Amino acid sequence: MKKGTSYKPAVGELRGEDGFILVIALLSLLALTAIGILAISTSTTEVMIAGNTRLREVGLSSADSGIELSEPILRNTDNLRFADIPQTELSARMEALQAERNCVSQLDNDTENFPVNVGNSAVSVDIDYVNAGDPGPGYALEEGGPPIVKKNYIINATSSGASGSEVTVGAVYFLVGWCD
């Protein structure tokens, strides 16, 4: 450019756009920061959901284990030696359990609850006798013996986890035998 001549921009060249790139760069950084914050928030929420799902599954399997451990109690309350059931707790409730098994008690949910040790969860099991009826065809009566009946029970097992989570599983169970 010669001295004393004025600068004329070429076709398509703009004047006064000195800070435009800086503004674009700052807006791009702001958008990327917002996307990063959203990604962190989403991943934190997903971790919490996964943890809650795990707690639910552990509680459900623990409560289901309580149901499985209570079935032999209904079959034979005279011969109970389970490592998972504290014997002091079970012997304290044996009379109530014997009554449930022998068709005496009806839906009394506070007398025969007993704890079951299942992993890190505290499981409480409740066995309730509901009613007895005709067992149906195929069950013969012993001559001179007590009548054979189909006894219906409701078994509820509640699992309490370390974080305060609680899961209850219920099962309907029937046993063919006689009422003493």
Order of alpha helices (4+ residues) and beta strands (2+ residues): alpha-alpha-alpha-beta-beta-beta-beta
